[in-house]
Amino acid sequence: MPNYLCAPWNKPNMSRSKDFQFMAFRRFTSRSFYRYSHMQWLFHPSLLFFLFFLFFLCLTLR
């Protein structure tokens, strides 16, 4: 069976939302996510904002 017919959104017992949830889960559990998950947390915008806030707070209260 060709690959475009074996696509999960062409299976009759599976909805598109379930398929996209499964694709997101496979992307979430990929090897690159496990390799760069600490980088993803390290460069999180709220965490960077909190670190800069602590830095300037320490500079002003010093």
C-alpha positions in Angstrom: 0.0 0.0 0.0 1.5 3.4 -0.9 2.6 5.8 1.8 0.1 8.5 1.1 -2.7 6.0 1.4 -1.2 4.7 4.7 -1.3 8.2 6.1 -3.1 8.1 9.5 -5.6 10.8 8.5 -6.8 8.5 5.8 -7.6 5.7 8.3 -11.3 5.5 8.8 -11.1 4.7 12.6 -9.0 7.7 13.4 -9.9 11.4 13.6 -7.5 14.2 12.5 -7.3 15.7 16.0 -6.1 12.3 17.4 -3.6 12.1 14.6 -2.2 15.5 15.2 -2.0 14.8 18.9 0.0 11.7 18.1 2.3 13.6 15.7 2.9 16.2 18.5 3.6 13.3 20.9 6.1 11.8 18.5 7.8 15.2 18.1 7.8 15.7 21.8 9.4 12.3 22.5 11.9 12.5 19.7 15.6 12.1 20.3 16.4 15.7 19.6 13.9 16.8 22.2 15.6 14.6 24.8 19.0 16.0 23.6 17.9 19.7 23.7 15.3 19.7 26.4 17.7 21.4 28.9 18.4 24.0 26.3 14.7 24.5 25.8 14.3 25.2 29.5 17.5 27.3 29.7 16.5 29.8 27.0 12.9 30.0 28.1 11.8 33.7 27.8 10.2 33.9 31.3 13.2 32.3 32.9 15.5 34.7 31.1 13.4 37.6 32.2 13.5 36.3 35.8 17.3 36.0 35.7 17.7 39.5 34.3 15.3 40.8 36.9 17.3 39.2 39.7 20.6 40.5 38.2 19.3 44.1 38.1 17.8 43.7 41.5 21.1 42.6 43.0 22.8 45.5 41.2 20.4 48.1 42.6 20.3 46.7 46.2 24.0 46.3 46.4 
